[in-house]
Amino acid sequence: MNAITYIFLATLFYTAQPEVKENLYSWQLTFNSYEKCEQFYDRYGANLLNGVLDHGTKKYGKSLDVEYLSCAMVEIDTRLTQEQQHPKVIGQKVMYSIN
């Protein structure tokens, strides 16, 4: 069964190899609308970006930077675990971009 939810989607890049990218999904933070996601970012954006960098560095073991972070509307298959899937991104609103 498929469901729609809103999450943060972050694209990170390796500082030593900027062309190599990794995506992180905020499975622990879900929202029922873009508005709620944006409100959360407006309130906690700096902490969120620092947390994404921290998590990315621990997960991938190298120095990373955030290319962009967005509130993303995604379709997920509720029969699969989070580790088994990458959500289908239906739309997104960029909250932060390095450019």
Residue pairs with C-beta under 8 A, 6 or more apart in sequence:
1 77
1 78
1 79
2 75
2 76
2 77
2 78
3 75
3 76
3 78
4 73
4 74
4 75
4 76
4 90
5 30
5 31
5 32
5 73
5 74
5 76
6 30
6 31
6 32
6 33
6 34
6 36
6 37
6 71
6 72
6 73
6 74
7 25
7 26
7 27
7 29
7 30
7 31
7 37
7 71
7 72
7 74
7 87
8 25
8 26
8 29
8 37
8 41
8 48
8 52
8 69
8 70
8 71
8 72
8 95
9 23
9 24
9 25
9 26
9 69
9 70
9 71
9 72
9 74
9 89
9 92
10 23
10 24
10 26
10 52
10 56
10 66
10 68
10 69
10 70
11 21
11 22
11 23
11 66
11 67
11 68
11 69
12 21
12 22
12 23
12 24
12 52
12 53
12 56
12 60
12 64
12 65
12 66
12 67
13 19
13 20
13 21
13 22
13 64
13 65
13 67
14 20
14 22
14 60
14 62
14 63
14 64
15 62
15 63
15 64
15 65
16 62
16 63
21 67
22 56
22 60
22 64
23 86
24 52
24 55
24 56
24 59
25 74
25 82
25 86
25 87
27 82
29 40
31 37
31 40
31 71
34 71
34 73
34 93
37 71
37 93
38 71
38 93
38 95
40 48
41 48
41 69
41 71
41 95
41 96
45 95
45 96
48 69
49 66
49 69
49 96
52 66
52 69
53 64
53 65
53 66
56 64
57 63
57 64
65 98
66 96
66 98
67 97
67 98
68 94
68 96
68 97
68 98
69 94
69 95
69 96
70 92
70 93
70 94
70 95
71 92
71 93
71 95
72 87
72 89
72 90
72 91
72 92
73 89
73 90
73 91
73 92
74 87
74 88
74 89
74 90
75 87
75 88
75 90
76 85
76 87
76 88
77 85
